[in-house]
Amino acid sequence: MDKTKKFKIPNSLTIIVIAMLLASILTYIIPGGSFERAVNDAGKTVVVPGSFHYIEQTPVNPLTILDYVFDGLSDAGSIIFALLCAGGGLGIVLATNMFQGAACSFSKKMSGKEWVVIAVLMTLFALLCIPINLNYFIPFAPLGIIIAMAMGYDALVGISIIMIGGAVGFSCGAMNLSNTGTAQAIAELPIFSGMAYRLICMIPFLAVSIIYIVRYGNKIKADPTKSYIYGTKLDFGNFDPENVPAFEKRHIPVAIVVCASIAYMIYVAIFSELSFKTSASIFLYMGLLSGIVYRMPLEDICKSFTNGVKGMANTGVLIGFAYAISGILEAGNVMDTVVNALANTLGLFPAILQAPAMFIMHIIVNFFVTSGSGQAAVTMPIFIPVSDLVGMSRQTAVLAFNFGDGFCNFILPHAAATMGFVGCANIPFPKWFQFIIKLFLIWVVVGCVLLMIATSMNYA
């Protein structure tokens, strides 16, 4: 009997290594180029418009791509260390079974109205990510999975509740200091000006996202074989959907500690500056205090912390490898060439389509520069003068940057948010891409419409 060998989906690390190889190949194809750079009044290093010039190609040998891994891990160090600390803290919280019990009890009460749970939680994380970077919520991915599995959904729905909800709040950029703040400073606009329209933009983005997730959830609940990850072996930690714990009175103090910790994180983000160091400390104290109020033995607290750290180690490695891709492209000196070519193309579009075109251009640039503040420093000094020349308001140009930099982060294999959330459950990136690409295309359509509206009303 002939045996047909089934195609095996490569894991996320394999996809990243392939992307590293492709990045090195691009450094041979795209000519080297560079802008002159200067420090602006805000103390940020930005490119000088009109200073682009071609330079000698510096292609990266595909055989040397692993040389960039250590640098990638170093560049992502603050994120990785914060995730390890957060994973350890949440490991203690999960060991108390508070989240599992609360999720299961809540899902039973909301039986038949699961869409309400999805809508409420996605809206909550969208609001949380208005002032807070979505990367800070990567450690909450296992909690989303727990909630989804308790309602009979798969892990894709679980991470989407947090990741996609947060993506909307983050990508519309109402109060994002690193991305919107940097872009508006370069555009010489008041920080967070034009916030009202960016908040309004969240509504259609959030609506289509909720509908997409709910429809997918209902489809796989009716037929589990329709799940993109059906038959894929995943790691859900210690959660057993067939033997769910109950929420007990002794879980109440743990819930109070967790809520207080999250509230403090939001307070710091709004009234001060939330760093990865501060975030890591909050998760550490949250875990320790949760173990104490639950009366967990010290040895169990330490074991739970270690298990939580182990759970985040794979995610941290994926993020470090993903950062290596940007290092390869930077070493090849191709980023400035791409930005210059796109800026020269913008004037070819009719006025009503120039903002959507700029949105698409930022999506292309985001493949080369996934850092929001980094992309703003590279592109905005170029696109702002171009927007002035074609009659586009600077506020609209910043909005196009917000959409292009933000939403694209959830389809790229080398974006920290994507690898962070997907890596938490060891979901193969190709499976995630199959699931998210349709929603991303919907986001692009919605974004283009909103940018055309911004152009029509001369958004300022």
C-alpha positions as a Python dict, from the first residue, in 0.01 Angstrom:
ca = {
    (1, 'M'): (0, 0, 0),
    (2, 'D'): (133, 340, -100),
    (3, 'K'): (175, 574, 189),
    (4, 'T'): (99, 937, 118),
    (5, 'K'): (318, 1166, 320),
    (6, 'K'): (113, 1447, 465),
    (7, 'F'): (241, 1802, 449),
    (8, 'K'): (353, 1910, 794),
    (9, 'I'): (292, 2272, 893),
    (10, 'P'): (625, 2428, 992),
    (11, 'N'): (640, 2583, 1337),
    (12, 'S'): (681, 2954, 1397),
    (13, 'L'): (1059, 2942, 1442),
    (14, 'T'): (1097, 2772, 1104),
    (15, 'I'): (890, 3048, 943),
    (16, 'I'): (1108, 3315, 1105),
    (17, 'V'): (1430, 3153, 981),
    (18, 'I'): (1283, 3136, 629),
    (19, 'A'): (1193, 3506, 659),
    (20, 'M'): (1552, 3577, 765),
    (21, 'L'): (1675, 3405, 449),
    (22, 'L'): (1432, 3605, 234),
    (23, 'A'): (1546, 3927, 402),
    (24, 'S'): (1907, 3847, 316),
    (25, 'I'): (1808, 3780, -46),
    (26, 'L'): (1633, 4119, -63),
    (27, 'T'): (1959, 4289, 32),
    (28, 'Y'): (2101, 4156, -297),
    (29, 'I'): (1800, 4271, -503),
    (30, 'I'): (1721, 4616, -359),
    (31, 'P'): (1988, 4884, -419),
    (32, 'G'): (2154, 5030, -113),
    (33, 'G'): (2044, 5380, -21),
    (34, 'S'): (2061, 5626, 264),
    (35, 'F'): (1915, 5953, 391),
    (36, 'E'): (2113, 6199, 594),
    (37, 'R'): (1990, 6219, 952),
    (38, 'A'): (1970, 6499, 1205),
    (39, 'V'): (1845, 6554, 1559),
    (40, 'N'): (1523, 6760, 1568),
    (41, 'D'): (1403, 7001, 1838),
    (42, 'A'): (1243, 6714, 2030),
    (43, 'G'): (1579, 6538, 2051),
    (44, 'K'): (1480, 6261, 1810),
    (45, 'T'): (1699, 6147, 1523),
    (46, 'V'): (1507, 6182, 1195),
    (47, 'V'): (1591, 6171, 825),
    (48, 'V'): (1651, 6492, 627),
    (49, 'P'): (1398, 6524, 339),
    (50, 'G'): (1558, 6539, -4),
    (51, 'S'): (1887, 6397, 118),
    (52, 'F'): (1845, 6046, -26),
    (53, 'H'): (2139, 5908, -218),
    (54, 'Y'): (2238, 5565, -339),
    (55, 'I'): (2527, 5392, -169),
    (56, 'E'): (2726, 5079, -235),
    (57, 'Q'): (2527, 4762, -176),
    (58, 'T'): (2602, 4580, 147),
    (59, 'P'): (2422, 4248, 95),
    (60, 'V'): (2398, 4006, 384),
    (61, 'N'): (2531, 3659, 312),
    (62, 'P'): (2254, 3402, 378),
    (63, 'L'): (2514, 3186, 551),
    (64, 'T'): (2566, 3457, 814),
    (65, 'I'): (2203, 3525, 912),
    (66, 'L'): (2244, 3349, 1247),
    (67, 'D'): (2506, 3610, 1338),
    (68, 'Y'): (2214, 3853, 1382),
    (69, 'V'): (2024, 3638, 1632),
    (70, 'F'): (2222, 3747, 1937),
    (71, 'D'): (2178, 4112, 1843),
    (72, 'G'): (1807, 4047, 1793),
    (73, 'L'): (1779, 3889, 2137),
    (74, 'S'): (1970, 4184, 2283),
    (75, 'D'): (1749, 4442, 2109),
    (76, 'A'): (1439, 4262, 2232),
    (77, 'G'): (1588, 4214, 2578),
    (78, 'S'): (1351, 4449, 2761),
    (79, 'I'): (1046, 4276, 2609),
    (80, 'I'): (1183, 3926, 2667),
    (81, 'F'): (1281, 3987, 3030),
    (82, 'A'): (946, 4153, 3100),
    (83, 'L'): (766, 3853, 2950),
    (84, 'L'): (967, 3610, 3161),
    (85, 'C'): (884, 3804, 3479),
    (86, 'A'): (520, 3838, 3377),
    (87, 'G'): (501, 3470, 3288),
    (88, 'G'): (636, 3379, 3632),
    (89, 'G'): (392, 3608, 3811),
    (90, 'L'): (96, 3482, 3613),
    (91, 'G'): (216, 3126, 3666),
    (92, 'I'): (150, 3173, 4038),
    (93, 'V'): (-192, 3327, 3970),
    (94, 'L'): (-289, 3040, 3737),
    (95, 'A'): (-175, 2788, 3998),
    (96, 'T'): (-447, 2921, 4230),
    (97, 'N'): (-710, 2827, 3963),
    (98, 'M'): (-876, 3165, 4017),
    (99, 'F'): (-888, 3257, 3649),
    (100, 'Q'): (-991, 2908, 3543),
    (101, 'G'): (-1271, 2895, 3798),
    (102, 'A'): (-1393, 3247, 3719),
    (103, 'A'): (-1387, 3184, 3343),
    (104, 'C'): (-1577, 2859, 3369),
    (105, 'S'): (-1836, 2995, 3613),
    (106, 'F'): (-1889, 3303, 3397),
    (107, 'S'): (-1920, 3101, 3078),
    (108, 'K'): (-2186, 2879, 3234),
    (109, 'K'): (-2390, 3182, 3335),
    (110, 'M'): (-2353, 3327, 2986),
    (111, 'S'): (-2439, 3001, 2809),
    (112, 'G'): (-2608, 3087, 2481),
    (113, 'K'): (-2472, 3443, 2496),
    (114, 'E'): (-2105, 3369, 2437),
    (115, 'W'): (-2092, 3645, 2177),
    (116, 'V'): (-2156, 3895, 2456),
    (117, 'V'): (-1847, 3769, 2643),
    (118, 'I'): (-1633, 3803, 2330),
    (119, 'A'): (-1768, 4151, 2251),
    (120, 'V'): (-1724, 4280, 2606),
    (121, 'L'): (-1371, 4144, 2650),
    (122, 'M'): (-1253, 4260, 2308),
    (123, 'T'): (-1391, 4607, 2381),
    (124, 'L'): (-1222, 4604, 2721),
    (125, 'F'): (-879, 4524, 2574),
    (126, 'A'): (-932, 4777, 2296),
    (127, 'L'): (-985, 5043, 2562),
    (128, 'L'): (-690, 4918, 2769),
    (129, 'C'): (-459, 4943, 2466),
    (130, 'I'): (-547, 5305, 2395),
    (131, 'P'): (-276, 5423, 2639),
    (132, 'I'): (-88, 5092, 2686),
    (133, 'N'): (125, 4908, 2430),
    (134, 'L'): (-34, 4575, 2335),
    (135, 'N'): (296, 4395, 2401),
    (136, 'Y'): (237, 4442, 2774),
    (137, 'F'): (-68, 4214, 2746),
    (138, 'I'): (108, 3920, 2579),
    (139, 'P'): (128, 3740, 2916),
    (140, 'F'): (-253, 3743, 2929),
    (141, 'A'): (-278, 3517, 2622),
    (142, 'P'): (-318, 3198, 2830),
    (143, 'L'): (-608, 3363, 3013),
    (144, 'G'): (-785, 3437, 2686),
    (145, 'I'): (-736, 3074, 2584),
    (146, 'I'): (-880, 2956, 2913),
    (147, 'I'): (-1190, 3172, 2866),
    (148, 'A'): (-1238, 3058, 2507),
    (149, 'M'): (-1198, 2690, 2586),
    (150, 'A'): (-1444, 2722, 2874),
    (151, 'M'): (-1699, 2850, 2620),
    (152, 'G'): (-1626, 2569, 2374),
    (153, 'Y'): (-1407, 2767, 2133),
    (154, 'D'): (-1049, 2708, 2016),
    (155, 'A'): (-722, 2877, 2107),
    (156, 'L'): (-743, 3114, 1808),
    (157, 'V'): (-1054, 3271, 1955),
    (158, 'G'): (-879, 3285, 2292),
    (159, 'I'): (-578, 3485, 2180),
    (160, 'S'): (-797, 3696, 1947),
    (161, 'I'): (-1009, 3816, 2238),
    (162, 'I'): (-701, 3990, 2377),
    (163, 'M'): (-480, 4034, 2070),
    (164, 'I'): (-737, 4154, 1815),
    (165, 'G'): (-927, 4363, 2068),
    (166, 'G'): (-602, 4525, 2177),
    (167, 'A'): (-494, 4565, 1814),
    (168, 'V'): (-781, 4805, 1749),
    (169, 'G'): (-706, 5026, 2049),
    (170, 'F'): (-334, 5025, 1974),
    (171, 'S'): (-352, 5072, 1595),
    (172, 'C'): (-592, 5368, 1592),
    (173, 'G'): (-333, 5549, 1802),
    (174, 'A'): (-555, 5776, 2012),
    (175, 'M'): (-307, 5803, 2301),
    (176, 'N'): (-9, 5593, 2192),
    (177, 'L'): (293, 5795, 2304),
    (178, 'S'): (569, 5599, 2129),
    (179, 'N'): (395, 5576, 1790),
    (180, 'T'): (144, 5860, 1758),
    (181, 'G'): (346, 6084, 1987),
    (182, 'T'): (662, 6038, 1780),
    (183, 'A'): (480, 6085, 1448),
    (184, 'Q'): (298, 6398, 1563),
    (185, 'A'): (615, 6547, 1709),
    (186, 'I'): (789, 6503, 1373),
    (187, 'A'): (482, 6646, 1197),
    (188, 'E'): (496, 6944, 1436),
    (189, 'L'): (145, 6874, 1562),
    (190, 'P'): (34, 6897, 1928),
    (191, 'I'): (73, 6558, 2096),
    (192, 'F'): (-252, 6358, 2079),
    (193, 'S'): (-427, 6631, 1877),
    (194, 'G'): (-707, 6498, 1656),
    (195, 'M'): (-784, 6233, 1919),
    (196, 'A'): (-1162, 6252, 1871),
    (197, 'Y'): (-1159, 6118, 1515),
    (198, 'R'): (-906, 5845, 1602),
    (199, 'L'): (-1138, 5731, 1882),
    (200, 'I'): (-1430, 5730, 1636),
    (201, 'C'): (-1220, 5517, 1399),
    (202, 'M'): (-1204, 5249, 1668),
    (203, 'I'): (-1580, 5184, 1637),
    (204, 'P'): (-1593, 5037, 1283),
    (205, 'F'): (-1262, 4855, 1330),
    (206, 'L'): (-1383, 4699, 1656),
    (207, 'A'): (-1726, 4614, 1512),
    (208, 'V'): (-1591, 4419, 1213),
    (209, 'S'): (-1335, 4245, 1438),
    (210, 'I'): (-1597, 4129, 1687),
    (211, 'I'): (-1827, 4007, 1409),
    (212, 'Y'): (-1538, 3819, 1247),
    (213, 'I'): (-1434, 3644, 1570),
    (214, 'V'): (-1791, 3564, 1677),
    (215, 'R'): (-1879, 3417, 1336),
    (216, 'Y'): (-1565, 3205, 1337),
    (217, 'G'): (-1634, 3093, 1695),
    (218, 'N'): (-1991, 2992, 1615),
    (219, 'K'): (-1877, 2803, 1305),
    (220, 'I'): (-1621, 2590, 1487),
    (221, 'K'): (-1854, 2536, 1783),
    (222, 'A'): (-2105, 2383, 1544),
    (223, 'D'): (-1834, 2184, 1365),
    (224, 'P'): (-1493, 2162, 1540),
    (225, 'T'): (-1333, 2029, 1220),
    (226, 'K'): (-1374, 2379, 1069),
    (227, 'S'): (-1116, 2513, 1315),
    (228, 'Y'): (-790, 2622, 1151),
    (229, 'I'): (-603, 2439, 1426),
    (230, 'Y'): (-818, 2125, 1429),
    (231, 'G'): (-590, 1829, 1489),
    (232, 'T'): (-294, 2051, 1573),
    (233, 'K'): (-126, 1961, 1899),
    (234, 'L'): (-112, 2270, 2116),
    (235, 'D'): (12, 2346, 2465),
    (236, 'F'): (-260, 2479, 2697),
    (237, 'G'): (-61, 2442, 3016),
    (238, 'N'): (-241, 2280, 3306),
    (239, 'F'): (-593, 2370, 3191),
    (240, 'D'): (-816, 2068, 3139),
    (241, 'P'): (-1149, 2164, 2975),
    (242, 'E'): (-1296, 1829, 3078),
    (243, 'N'): (-1225, 1885, 3448),
    (244, 'V'): (-1281, 2253, 3520),
    (245, 'P'): (-1234, 2399, 3869),
    (246, 'A'): (-1500, 2602, 4044),
    (247, 'F'): (-1462, 2962, 4162),
    (248, 'E'): (-1444, 2952, 4544),
    (249, 'K'): (-1445, 3208, 4822),
    (250, 'R'): (-1070, 3175, 4872),
    (251, 'H'): (-1025, 3294, 4513),
    (252, 'I'): (-1177, 3634, 4594),
    (253, 'P'): (-858, 3780, 4754),
    (254, 'V'): (-658, 3661, 4452),
    (255, 'A'): (-906, 3831, 4217),
    (256, 'I'): (-874, 4153, 4419),
    (257, 'V'): (-493, 4144, 4395),
    (258, 'V'): (-507, 4086, 4018),
    (259, 'C'): (-762, 4363, 3957),
    (260, 'A'): (-563, 4605, 4173),
    (261, 'S'): (-243, 4520, 3985),
    (262, 'I'): (-404, 4579, 3644),
    (263, 'A'): (-561, 4903, 3768),
    (264, 'Y'): (-221, 5023, 3889),
    (265, 'M'): (-67, 4937, 3551),
    (266, 'I'): (-333, 5148, 3378),
    (267, 'Y'): (-276, 5432, 3625),
    (268, 'V'): (99, 5434, 3555),
    (269, 'A'): (38, 5424, 3178),
    (270, 'I'): (-195, 5725, 3188),
    (271, 'F'): (-36, 5947, 3452),
    (272, 'S'): (330, 5848, 3415),
    (273, 'E'): (524, 5629, 3173),
    (274, 'L'): (481, 5253, 3175),
    (275, 'S'): (809, 5081, 3096),
    (276, 'F'): (878, 4712, 3054),
    (277, 'K'): (1074, 4725, 3380),
    (278, 'T'): (775, 4866, 3568),
    (279, 'S'): (541, 4619, 3401),
    (280, 'A'): (767, 4328, 3501),
    (281, 'S'): (772, 4447, 3864),
    (282, 'I'): (393, 4476, 3873),
    (283, 'F'): (352, 4117, 3749),
    (284, 'L'): (609, 3991, 4000),
    (285, 'Y'): (434, 4155, 4294),
    (286, 'M'): (96, 4043, 4160),
    (287, 'G'): (212, 3682, 4155),
    (288, 'L'): (375, 3693, 4497),
    (289, 'L'): (78, 3863, 4665),
    (290, 'S'): (-165, 3625, 4495),
    (291, 'G'): (26, 3328, 4632),
    (292, 'I'): (34, 3481, 4982),
    (293, 'V'): (-338, 3565, 5000),
    (294, 'Y'): (-419, 3219, 4863),
    (295, 'R'): (-204, 3076, 5145),
    (296, 'M'): (10, 2886, 4899),
    (297, 'P'): (324, 2727, 5048),
    (298, 'L'): (646, 2908, 4956),
    (299, 'E'): (781, 2604, 4772),
    (300, 'D'): (466, 2588, 4557),
    (301, 'I'): (494, 2961, 4484),
    (302, 'C'): (850, 2913, 4359),
    (303, 'K'): (757, 2608, 4149),
    (304, 'S'): (461, 2789, 3995),
    (305, 'F'): (680, 3089, 3919),
    (306, 'T'): (940, 2868, 3748),
    (307, 'N'): (673, 2691, 3542),
    (308, 'G'): (536, 3028, 3432),
    (309, 'V'): (880, 3145, 3324),
    (310, 'K'): (931, 2823, 3126),
    (311, 'G'): (602, 2884, 2948),
    (312, 'M'): (724, 3224, 2825),
    (313, 'A'): (1077, 3114, 2731),
    (314, 'N'): (972, 2989, 2386),
    (315, 'T'): (788, 3315, 2320),
    (316, 'G'): (1093, 3518, 2416),
    (317, 'V'): (1318, 3323, 2179),
    (318, 'L'): (1071, 3372, 1892),
    (319, 'I'): (1067, 3748, 1949),
    (320, 'G'): (1447, 3762, 1959),
    (321, 'F'): (1475, 3573, 1629),
    (322, 'A'): (1208, 3800, 1480),
    (323, 'Y'): (1413, 4108, 1570),
    (324, 'A'): (1705, 3956, 1379),
    (325, 'I'): (1510, 4007, 1053),
    (326, 'S'): (1508, 4382, 1105),
    (327, 'G'): (1879, 4366, 1181),
    (328, 'I'): (1947, 4193, 849),
    (329, 'L'): (1746, 4450, 651),
    (330, 'E'): (1918, 4735, 834),
    (331, 'A'): (2262, 4588, 765),
    (332, 'G'): (2168, 4566, 396),
    (333, 'N'): (2086, 4940, 385),
    (334, 'V'): (1762, 4878, 193),
    (335, 'M'): (1508, 5051, 421),
    (336, 'D'): (1577, 5405, 302),
    (337, 'T'): (1563, 5294, -61),
    (338, 'V'): (1215, 5150, -13),
    (339, 'V'): (1088, 5461, 170),
    (340, 'N'): (1224, 5694, -99),
    (341, 'A'): (1065, 5492, -380),
    (342, 'L'): (725, 5489, -209),
    (343, 'A'): (733, 5863, -136),
    (344, 'N'): (808, 5941, -501),
    (345, 'T'): (509, 5728, -606),
    (346, 'L'): (249, 5901, -386),
    (347, 'G'): (196, 6199, -618),
    (348, 'L'): (73, 5968, -896),
    (349, 'F'): (-256, 5901, -712),
    (350, 'P'): (-570, 6122, -724),
    (351, 'A'): (-623, 6334, -411),
    (352, 'I'): (-898, 6117, -260),
    (353, 'L'): (-678, 5805, -284),
    (354, 'Q'): (-350, 5953, -161),
    (355, 'A'): (-416, 5885, 209),
    (356, 'P'): (-520, 5521, 141),
    (357, 'A'): (-210, 5488, -80),
    (358, 'M'): (7, 5620, 205),
    (359, 'F'): (-162, 5364, 434),
    (360, 'I'): (-61, 5081, 197),
    (361, 'M'): (290, 5224, 172),
    (362, 'H'): (329, 5213, 549),
    (363, 'I'): (221, 4848, 541),
    (364, 'I'): (507, 4781, 297),
    (365, 'V'): (755, 4977, 509),
    (366, 'N'): (638, 4791, 820),
    (367, 'F'): (784, 4471, 678),
    (368, 'F'): (1125, 4638, 693),
    (369, 'V'): (1075, 4838, 1016),
    (370, 'T'): (833, 4679, 1265),
    (371, 'S'): (909, 4928, 1543),
    (372, 'G'): (642, 5200, 1547),
    (373, 'S'): (867, 5476, 1675),
    (374, 'G'): (1143, 5357, 1441),
    (375, 'Q'): (911, 5362, 1142),
    (376, 'A'): (789, 5711, 1235),
    (377, 'A'): (1148, 5838, 1253),
    (378, 'V'): (1224, 5694, 908),
    (379, 'T'): (903, 5769, 717),
    (380, 'M'): (737, 6078, 864),
    (381, 'P'): (1016, 6327, 777),
    (382, 'I'): (965, 6209, 416),
    (383, 'F'): (588, 6167, 401),
    (384, 'I'): (503, 6491, 586),
    (385, 'P'): (666, 6721, 324),
    (386, 'V'): (507, 6503, 52),
    (387, 'S'): (165, 6539, 215),
    (388, 'D'): (214, 6919, 222),
    (389, 'L'): (295, 6919, -150),
    (390, 'V'): (-12, 6717, -250),
    (391, 'G'): (-248, 6905, -17),
    (392, 'M'): (-304, 6630, 241),
    (393, 'S'): (-340, 6742, 603),
    (394, 'R'): (-57, 6637, 833),
    (395, 'Q'): (-308, 6485, 1074),
    (396, 'T'): (-433, 6258, 794),
    (397, 'A'): (-74, 6157, 717),
    (398, 'V'): (-23, 6061, 1082),
    (399, 'L'): (-347, 5860, 1078),
    (400, 'A'): (-229, 5671, 767),
    (401, 'F'): (92, 5593, 959),
    (402, 'N'): (-110, 5472, 1261),
    (403, 'F'): (-314, 5230, 1052),
    (404, 'G'): (-21, 5104, 844),
    (405, 'D'): (214, 5055, 1134),
    (406, 'G'): (-47, 4914, 1372),
    (407, 'F'): (-271, 4663, 1195),
    (408, 'C'): (12, 4518, 986),
    (409, 'N'): (184, 4394, 1302),
    (410, 'F'): (-63, 4107, 1329),
    (411, 'I'): (18, 3933, 1001),
    (412, 'L'): (398, 3955, 1011),
    (413, 'P'): (607, 3662, 1136),
    (414, 'H'): (870, 3897, 1277),
    (415, 'A'): (640, 4129, 1474),
    (416, 'A'): (675, 4101, 1852),
    (417, 'A'): (299, 4105, 1914),
    (418, 'T'): (226, 3826, 1666),
    (419, 'M'): (506, 3599, 1782),
    (420, 'G'): (428, 3676, 2144),
    (421, 'F'): (61, 3577, 2134),
    (422, 'V'): (93, 3292, 1884),
    (423, 'G'): (396, 3154, 2065),
    (424, 'C'): (212, 3136, 2398),
    (425, 'A'): (6, 2840, 2273),
    (426, 'N'): (261, 2716, 2019),
    (427, 'I'): (17, 2785, 1737),
    (428, 'P'): (198, 2744, 1401),
    (429, 'F'): (227, 3083, 1231),
    (430, 'P'): (81, 2953, 898),
    (431, 'K'): (-236, 2853, 1085),
    (432, 'W'): (-259, 3198, 1241),
    (433, 'F'): (-199, 3363, 904),
    (434, 'Q'): (-481, 3160, 746),
    (435, 'F'): (-710, 3276, 1023),
    (436, 'I'): (-614, 3646, 1034),
    (437, 'I'): (-550, 3736, 670),
    (438, 'K'): (-919, 3778, 583),
    (439, 'L'): (-974, 4008, 881),
    (440, 'F'): (-662, 4203, 788),
    (441, 'L'): (-798, 4264, 437),
    (442, 'I'): (-1124, 4385, 594),
    (443, 'W'): (-918, 4619, 814),
    (444, 'V'): (-745, 4756, 504),
    (445, 'V'): (-1080, 4832, 339),
    (446, 'V'): (-1215, 4997, 655),
    (447, 'G'): (-893, 5197, 698),
    (448, 'C'): (-903, 5321, 337),
    (449, 'V'): (-1264, 5438, 379),
    (450, 'L'): (-1182, 5618, 705),
    (451, 'L'): (-881, 5787, 544),
    (452, 'M'): (-1091, 5901, 248),
    (453, 'I'): (-1337, 6050, 496),
    (454, 'A'): (-1045, 6221, 674),
    (455, 'T'): (-930, 6364, 340),
    (456, 'S'): (-1281, 6487, 254),
    (457, 'M'): (-1323, 6671, 584),
    (458, 'N'): (-962, 6799, 584),
    (459, 'Y'): (-892, 6622, 914),
    (460, 'A'): (-679, 6848, 1133),
}
